[in-house]
Amino acid sequence: MQKYINKANILIEALPYIQKLAGKTVVIKYGGNAMISQELKEKVMEDITLLKYIGVNPIVVHGGGPDISEALGVYGVKSDFVNGLRVTDAQTMEVAQMVLVGKTNKSIVSALNKMGGAAIGLCGIDGNLIACQKHMPRVDGQPVDIGYVGEITHINAHALQMLANDRYIPVVAPVGVGKDGESYNINADTVAGAIASALRAEKLMLLTDVSGIKRSEDSEEIIYEISQKDIFKMIDNGEISGGMIPKTLSCIDAIDAGVKRVHIIDGRIPHCILLEIFTDTGIGTMITA
């Protein structure tokens, strides 16, 4: 009998969080090993479907870096990265769009629908969902042209709201569209942050292959709550580097735009979404203003 009582206690612990999130938008960036492992993928799909059934409005933004790299390898194309962003020439963009929109997106949609959800796959081209221009990152203070990599200028929040506020789960591939109709590859963390900002989401959750922001590269101690100011200090000190830079900067932009809480969590943990938002302690790093 005690094990059933323990299960009931878990549900009671989740109750205030369920009440707080009812009718609210939660943007989930889905990527890393949680996309590669079939077992973890099923757990994430279960979490997202459950959110929808209890009255939360999830919106999924997915990455696809490993799938893109694998496809580029077939064509013998080598990838280079600048500030954690893939250098994207015309051929790379064509492959990236084919993989992200045609393969990865539809795989996630199919998995959610199998769980009982009503997922709809989108990319930034659909309804001008993600308008963008060429992004020129700075290296040593100088702008660098890395090809068809986009900088977001506008999110069609109305289209996403119509779907999310209804019975649907929007699943968004990080491909944007320029003013002349050209496609751009965009960092999925950046897209998730921009969508969360445009919709004033209650939460933005980034599923990663790390347990959260740590005190240092050599430390195993997770920072469970951190402010924007301290994140900037860690970037300046080199404690946050590489692909974590665009990830944390997108979190800060989202907070500035009115998103209440941003979470960086370990997607390698089964049911990581539920553990982070429906338990008192959480499992990752929460970023606040």
C-alpha positions in Angstrom: 0.0 0.0 0.0 2.9 2.4 0.8 4.1 2.5 -2.8 0.7 3.7 -3.9 0.6 6.3 -1.2 4.0 7.5 -2.4 2.7 7.8 -5.9 -0.2 9.9 -4.6 2.2 12.1 -2.7 4.1 12.7 -6.0 0.9 13.9 -7.6 0.1 16.2 -4.7 3.6 17.7 -4.9 2.9 18.5 -8.6 -0.5 20.0 -8.0 0.5 23.6 -7.3 2.7 23.6 -10.3 0.0 22.2 -12.5 -2.4 24.9 -11.3 0.1 27.6 -12.0 0.9 26.4 -15.5 -2.7 25.7 -16.6 -3.4 27.6 -19.8 0.1 29.0 -20.0 2.6 28.5 -22.8 5.8 26.5 -22.3 8.4 26.5 -25.1 10.6 23.4 -25.2 13.9 23.3 -27.1 14.4 19.6 -27.9 17.9 18.5 -28.9 21.0 16.5 -27.9 21.1 12.9 -27.0 17.4 13.0 -26.1 16.8 13.1 -29.9 19.3 10.2 -30.6 18.2 7.7 -28.0 14.9 6.1 -28.9 14.2 5.4 -25.2 14.8 9.0 -24.2 12.8 10.3 -27.2 9.8 8.3 -26.0 10.1 9.8 -22.5 10.3 13.3 -23.8 7.3 12.8 -26.1 5.3 11.4 -23.1 6.2 14.4 -21.1 5.1 16.9 -23.8 1.9 15.0 -24.5 1.0 14.9 -20.7 1.6 18.7 -20.5 -1.0 19.2 -23.2 -3.5 16.9 -21.6 -3.3 18.7 -18.2 -4.0 22.1 -19.8 -0.5 23.4 -20.5 0.3 24.7 -24.0 3.7 23.3 -25.1 5.5 24.5 -28.2 8.4 22.4 -29.4 11.5 23.8 -31.2 14.0 21.1 -32.3 17.6 21.0 -33.3 19.1 18.4 -35.6 22.8 19.0 -35.6 23.9 15.3 -35.6 21.4 14.4 -38.4 22.8 17.4 -40.5 26.4 16.3 -39.8 25.6 12.8 -40.8 23.9 13.9 -44.1 26.7 16.3 -44.9 29.2 13.4 -44.4 27.4 11.4 -47.1 28.0 14.3 -49.5 31.6 14.6 -48.3 31.0 18.1 -46.9 33.0 19.1 -43.9 31.5 21.4 -41.3 33.2 24.3 -39.6 31.9 26.3 -36.6 32.2 29.9 -35.5 31.1 30.8 -32.0 29.2 27.6 -31.8 27.3 28.2 -35.1 27.7 26.0 -38.2 29.2 27.8 -41.3 26.5 27.3 -43.9 27.1 27.6 -47.6 24.4 27.1 -50.2 25.0 23.3 -50.4 25.0 23.0 -46.6 21.8 25.0 -46.4 20.1 22.8 -48.9 21.0 19.7 -46.9 20.1 21.3 -43.5 16.7 22.2 -44.7 16.1 18.8 -46.2 17.1 17.1 -42.9 15.5 19.5 -40.5 12.1 20.0 -42.2 11.8 16.7 -44.1 13.2 14.2 -41.7 13.7 15.4 -38.1 10.5 17.5 -37.9 8.2 14.9 -39.2 9.8 12.2 -37.0 8.9 14.3 -33.9 5.4 15.0 -35.1 4.8 11.3 -35.7 6.1 10.4 -32.3 3.8 12.9 -30.5 0.8 11.8 -32.5 1.6 8.2 -31.6 1.4 9.2 -27.9 -2.1 10.7 -28.5 -1.1 14.3 -29.1 -2.1 16.4 -32.1 1.2 17.7 -33.3 1.7 19.9 -36.4 5.1 20.3 -38.0 6.2 23.8 -39.1 9.3 25.7 -40.1 10.0 29.4 -40.3 9.0 29.5 -44.0 5.4 28.5 -43.2 3.3 31.6 -42.9 6.6 33.7 -42.6 6.8 32.2 -39.1 10.4 33.2 -38.6 11.6 36.2 -40.6 15.3 36.8 -40.5 18.4 38.4 -42.1 22.0 37.3 -42.5 23.8 36.9 -39.2 27.4 38.1 -39.0 29.0 37.0 -35.7 32.0 38.9 -34.4 35.4 37.2 -34.0 38.1 39.3 -32.3 35.8 42.3 -32.8 35.4 41.8 -36.6 32.2 40.6 -38.4 32.6 37.2 -40.1 30.4 36.0 -43.0 29.4 32.4 -42.2 26.9 32.0 -45.0 23.2 31.3 -44.7 22.9 31.6 -41.0 20.0 33.8 -39.9 19.4 36.5 -37.4 15.8 36.6 -36.4 13.9 39.9 -37.1 10.3 38.8 -36.5 8.2 35.9 -35.1 4.7 35.3 -36.3 3.4 34.8 -32.8 -0.3 34.9 -33.9 0.0 31.7 -35.9 1.7 29.8 -33.1 -0.8 31.1 -30.5 -3.8 30.0 -32.6 -2.4 26.4 -32.8 -1.1 26.2 -29.2 -4.3 27.6 -27.6 -6.3 25.1 -29.5 -5.7 21.3 -29.3 -2.5 21.3 -31.3 1.2 21.0 -30.4 3.3 23.1 -32.8 6.7 21.5 -33.6 9.0 24.1 -35.2 12.2 23.4 -37.3 14.8 26.2 -37.0 14.8 27.3 -40.6 14.0 31.0 -41.2 13.1 33.0 -44.3 14.7 36.2 -45.6 13.0 39.1 -47.3 13.8 37.6 -50.8 12.5 34.2 -49.8 15.9 32.6 -49.2 16.2 30.0 -46.4 18.5 30.5 -43.4 19.8 28.0 -40.8 19.3 29.4 -37.3 20.5 28.1 -34.0 17.6 26.1 -32.4 18.3 27.7 -28.9 18.0 31.1 -30.5 14.7 30.2 -32.2 13.3 28.8 -29.0 14.2 31.9 -27.1 12.7 34.2 -29.7 9.5 32.3 -29.8 9.2 32.2 -26.0 9.9 36.0 -26.0 7.3 36.7 -28.7 4.6 34.7 -26.9 5.6 35.9 -23.4 5.8 32.3 -22.4 5.6 31.2 -18.8 8.7 29.0 -19.3 11.4 28.3 -21.8 13.1 24.9 -21.3 16.3 23.9 -23.1 17.1 20.2 -23.2 20.8 19.7 -23.4 23.5 17.1 -23.0 24.8 18.7 -19.8 23.2 18.7 -16.3 23.0 22.5 -16.2 25.4 25.4 -15.7 28.3 24.4 -13.5 30.6 26.4 -11.3 33.5 25.7 -13.7 34.4 23.3 -16.5 36.1 21.0 -13.9 33.3 21.2 -11.4 30.4 18.8 -11.1 28.4 21.2 -8.9 25.3 22.4 -10.7 24.1 26.0 -10.2 20.4 25.4 -9.6 19.5 29.1 -9.9 21.4 32.0 -11.5 20.8 35.6 -12.5 21.6 37.3 -15.8 24.3 39.3 -14.2 26.2 36.2 -13.0 25.9 34.6 -16.5 27.6 37.6 -18.1 30.4 37.3 -15.5 30.9 33.6 -16.3 31.0 34.3 -20.1 33.6 37.0 -19.6 35.7 34.7 -17.4 35.5 31.9 -19.9 33.5 29.6 -17.6 30.7 29.5 -20.2 32.1 29.0 -23.7 31.5 27.3 -27.1 27.9 26.2 -27.8 26.8 27.2 -24.3 27.2 30.9 -25.2 24.3 31.2 -27.7 22.3 28.9 -25.4 22.7 31.2 -22.4 22.4 34.4 -24.4 19.1 33.2 -25.8 18.0 32.6 -22.2 18.9 36.1 -21.2 17.1 37.6 -24.2 14.0 35.6 -23.3 14.0 36.9 -19.7 14.5 40.5 -20.9 11.4 40.0 -23.2 9.2 38.9 -20.4 9.6 35.1 -20.1 9.2 34.3 -16.4 11.7 31.4 -16.0 14.2 29.7 -18.3 15.5 26.2 -17.5 18.6 24.4 -18.8 18.1 20.7 -18.1 19.7 17.4 -18.9 17.8 15.7 -21.6 19.6 12.5 -20.9 17.5 12.0 -17.8 14.2 10.2 -18.4 11.1 12.4 -17.9 13.4 15.4 -17.4 10.7 17.9 -18.2 8.3 16.7 -15.6 11.1 16.4 -13.0 12.1 20.0 -13.5 8.8 21.7 -13.5 6.6 19.5 -11.3 9.0 18.9 -8.3 10.1 21.2 -5.5 13.8 20.8 -6.2 14.1 20.5 -10.0 17.1 18.9 -11.7 18.8 21.6 -13.8 19.6 25.3 -13.8 16.9 28.0 -13.6 17.7 31.4 -14.9 16.0 34.5 -13.5 16.2 38.2 -14.0 
